[in-house]
Amino acid sequence: MDNSYTAFLNDTLSTISSGYLLCDATGVCIMPADQAGKHVFSVNDISASEEYTKIGDMTVFKVDVAPRLYLALYSKDDSGVDVGKMACAYIKAALNVQNKEMSKERFYAMTVMQKLSIADTNKYIHRYHVSENKDRYCIIIRCGDNVEDMEEVLHQIFSESQCAAVYMLNRTTMLLVINKSDDIKSADDMELAQAIVETAREIGCHDIKVGVGEVRRSIYKLYESYDEAAHAISLGDMFDIQGNVFVYRQLIIERIISSIPDDVCRYFYNMMFNKRNSRLLSDDMQRTIEMFMKCNLNLSEAARDIYIHRNTLVYRLDKLQYATGLDLRVFDDAATFKLIMLLGKRIKAEAEQDAANNKS
């Protein structure tokens, strides 16, 4: 079995809470790795006509592939039957895909997701004449809808010399592997990402986010650019960053904040915002602060952009200074407050994620 699909199956089957053993046609375990080689059951005990057979605490399912595989789940009752049937369907689908020829674009996708062994990577590098050392970077596109149309349009826009791969990872996410030319400046990467956003809007895909990773010279390091592109989108969500394009190298402060331990994060945030003054950060106040900082601490410009009188803005900043001791009209104080606000956004995003996980 191809190592990439072994990894895929292991990721899929490991979600089965009751535990599993994937066995070959003789009843010998092949997955997970720490059980490999163990003789699990005798095939003589398997019913020839039934989909699954109970053997002690195990329910053994026949996986309809050639050569024959068996999936053994540990359960004392029939509660795992539906899970077992679903798992067998996953295994069959994965092996059917494995038996088909891997396209060049799928090779890039499996490489950046680290689903291929070094041996498999080298095999496809030689098969498709892929340069091992060439400047490339990854772009991840997430669309709420029309992602299939987006894939078709991008295939038409980019030549193979510009884009090594356009590949749909799932129903909402697409991968681009861009070939970086010597005459292309870093600023052009942002222009390219913005062009992708505009193209998406033209075909009716409005809920779009684009993450851009750093350039990698080696094909074996390209996964790092993929991880960076995915992380850039996550940071955009966590810190509620305006816009549709998130470039990893530009998110330095956000990356620093996201790497701070939780307890340190909460300590500094609570030091600034306690129960007494936390109500101060209303939506209006936050919008005022963000616009003031966006306008480079220019009072008149910020007041004009948020449609309030200059004196109203001064009053709000005075009120904030009285509560926190920070005068946002002073650069050092503004920078400190900016960091504290980012800490707060991280804490809020993580709390919402925990709540969503607990619901599921």
Residue pairs with C-beta under 8 A, 6 or more apart in sequence:
1 9
1 30
1 95
1 98
2 98
2 120
3 116
3 117
3 119
3 120
4 98
4 110
4 115
4 116
4 117
4 120
5 94
5 95
5 97
5 98
6 31
7 115
8 94
8 115
9 22
9 31
9 90
9 91
9 94
10 31
10 32
12 87
12 90
12 91
12 94
13 20
13 22
13 31
13 32
13 71
13 87
13 90
13 91
14 20
14 32
16 73
16 80
16 83
16 87
18 73
18 74
18 75
18 80
18 83
19 73
19 74
20 31
20 32
20 71
20 72
20 73
20 74
20 87
21 29
21 31
21 32
21 35
21 38
21 40
21 58
21 71
21 72
22 29
22 30
22 31
22 32
22 69
22 70
22 71
22 72
22 91
23 29
23 30
23 40
23 41
23 60
23 69
23 70
23 71
23 72
24 30
24 67
24 68
24 69
24 70
25 43
25 67
25 68
25 69
25 70
26 39
26 43
27 39
27 40
27 41
27 42
27 43
27 70
28 37
28 38
28 39
28 40
29 35
29 36
29 37
29 38
29 39
29 40
30 36
40 58
40 72
41 55
41 58
41 60
41 70
41 72
45 53
45 55
46 53
46 60
46 62
46 70
47 53
51 61
51 62
51 85
52 59
52 60
52 61
52 62
52 81
52 84
53 59
53 60
54 60
55 72
57 74
57 75
57 76
58 72
58 73
58 74
58 75
59 72
59 73
59 75
59 78
59 80
59 81
59 84
60 70
60 71
60 72
60 73
61 70
61 71
61 72
61 73
61 84
61 85
61 87
61 88
62 68
62 70
62 88
63 69
63 70
63 71
63 88
63 91
63 92
64 88
64 92
65 91
65 92
65 95
69 91
71 84
71 87
71 88
71 91
73 80
73 83
73 84
73 87
102 110
102 124
104 124
104 128
104 130
104 164
104 165
105 164
105 165
105 166
105 167
106 167
107 116
107 124
107 128
107 130
108 164
108 165
108 167
108 175
108 177
108 222
109 165
109 167
109 169
109 175
110 116
111 121
111 219
111 222
111 223
112 138
112 175
112 177
112 222
112 223
112 225
112 226
113 169
113 223
113 226
114 223
116 124
118 220
121 219
121 220
124 130
125 132
125 219
130 164
130 219
131 219
132 218
132 219
132 220
133 217
133 218
133 219
134 179
134 217
134 219
135 179
135 180
135 181
135 215
135 216
135 217
136 164
136 177
136 178
136 179
136 180
136 215
136 216
136 219
136 222
136 225
137 177
137 178
137 180
137 189
137 212
137 213
137 214
137 215
137 216
137 225
137 229
138 175
138 176
138 177
138 178
138 212
138 213
138 222
138 225
138 226
138 228
138 229
139 175
139 176
139 178
139 192
139 193
139 196
139 210
139 211
139 212
139 213
139 229
140 173
140 174
140 175
140 176
140 210
140 211
140 213
140 226
140 229
140 230
140 233
141 147
141 150
141 173
141 174
141 175
141 176
141 196
141 200
141 208
141 209
141 210
142 172
142 173
142 174
142 208
142 209
142 210
142 211
142 233
143 150
143 172
143 173
143 174
143 200
143 205
143 207
143 208
144 172
144 205
144 206
144 207
144 208
145 204
145 205
145 207
146 200
146 203
146 204
146 205
147 168
147 171
147 172
147 173
147 174
147 205
148 168
149 203
149 204
149 205
150 174
150 199
150 200
150 203
150 205
151 166
151 168
151 174
153 199
153 203
154 163
154 166
154 174
154 176
154 196
154 199
155 166
157 199
158 166
158 176
161 179
162 178
162 179
163 176
163 177
163 178
163 179
164 177
164 178
164 179
165 175
165 176
165 177
166 174
166 175
166 176
167 174
167 175
168 174
168 175
169 175
175 226
176 196
177 222
178 189
178 192
180 215
186 249
189 212
189 247
190 212
190 245
190 247
193 210
193 212
193 245
193 247
194 245
196 210
197 208
197 210
197 244
197 245
200 206
200 208
201 208
208 244
209 233
209 236
209 237
209 244
209 246
210 233
210 244
210 245
210 246
211 228
211 229
211 230
211 231
211 232
211 233
211 236
211 246
211 248
212 229
212 232
212 245
212 246
212 247
212 248
213 224
213 225
213 226
213 227
213 228
213 229
213 232
213 248
214 224
214 225
214 228
214 248
214 249
215 225
216 222
216 224
216 225
228 248
229 248
231 248
231 255
232 246
232 247
232 248
232 251
233 246
235 241
235 246
235 251
235 254
235 255
235 258
236 243
236 246
236 251
237 349
238 254
238 258
238 345
238 346
238 349
238 350
239 254
239 257
239 342
239 345
239 346
239 349
240 345
240 349
241 251
241 254
248 255
253 338
253 339
253 342
254 342
257 265
257 339
257 342
257 343
257 346
258 346
260 343
262 350
265 343
265 346
265 347
266 347
268 340
268 343
269 340
269 343
269 344
269 347
272 324
272 340
273 280
273 281
273 324
273 340
273 344
276 323
277 323
277 324
280 319
280 320
280 323
280 324
281 344
285 316
285 320
286 341
287 306
288 302
288 306
288 308
288 313
288 316
289 320
289 328
289 337
289 341
291 302
291 305
291 306
292 298
292 299
292 302
292 313
292 317
292 328
293 328
293 334
293 338
294 302
294 305
295 301
295 302
295 305
297 328
297 329
297 331
297 334
299 310
299 313
299 314
299 329
300 310
302 313
303 309
303 310
303 312
303 313
306 313
317 327
317 328
317 329
320 326
320 328
321 327
321 328
324 337
326 333
326 334
326 336
326 337
327 333
328 334
328 337
